């Protein structure tokens, strides 16, 4: 079903002008060489505690989960869901 006026935003949908800008940005990105796209595709974000040691190993998954709950900030998403 087509909208009567495409300039009027639908609730939860970005305005048409923003959609056109996004489309132009995606098209420009698609024209870049793969090497350039890969360089900008991943954003390195420091994760407290997780990034502070080169590696950690655990004998069991249960031991790993206990360590996560005791040491990691909740916002990282490693807390158990109750």
N, C-alpha and C positions, 0 to 999 in steps of 0.2 A: 504494500500500500504506500503510495507516494505521499509525501507531505505537501500541503498546499503552498507553503512558503519555506523554502530551504534555508533562508536566513534566520528563521526562528529556531533557537536551540530546543532540542528534545531533552527532557529531564534526564540527567546522568550522562548526556552526550556532549562533547566539546562543541563549541560554535563552529560553523562551516569554515570561517577564516583560519582558525587554529588547525582544523583538519587539513586544509590546503597547505599550510606551512609545514605540518608534519610530513605530508606526502612529498613535498619538495625536498625536505631534508633527507628522507629515506631514499629518494631517487638520486640525490647527490652522493650519498654514502655508497649506493650500489655501483656508481661509476668509478669509485676509488679502487686502486689495486688491492688485491686480497691481503698482502702484507700490511698495508696501512689500516685496513679494516680490522685485522686481527690485533694490531697494536692498540687500537682504541676500544676494542670490544670488551675487554676485561678490566674492571676497576679493582685495584688492590686496596683492601680495607683492613686496617689493623684490628685484630680480634684479641682483646686482652686475655691473658693467660694462655690461650691456645697458641698464639704466635710467639710466646716467650721461651719456648724450648724447641730444639730442632725436631724432636720426636718423643713420643711416649708409647709405652706398650703395656698391655694388661693381659693377665692370664684368662680372664673371663669377661663376658659382656657385662655381667652384673657388677664386677669390679670397676669397669669403665664407667658405667652409669652412676655408681656411687661417687666416683671421682668428679664427674661432671656436675652432679648436684652440689657437691661440697665446694667446688672451686670456680665454677663459671658463673658469670652474671646471667640472670634470668633472661635478659633481652636477647641473648645469643640464640635462645630457642632450644637449649639442650635439657631443660628441666622436664621432668615427667609430667604428663597430663593426668590429672586425677579425675 
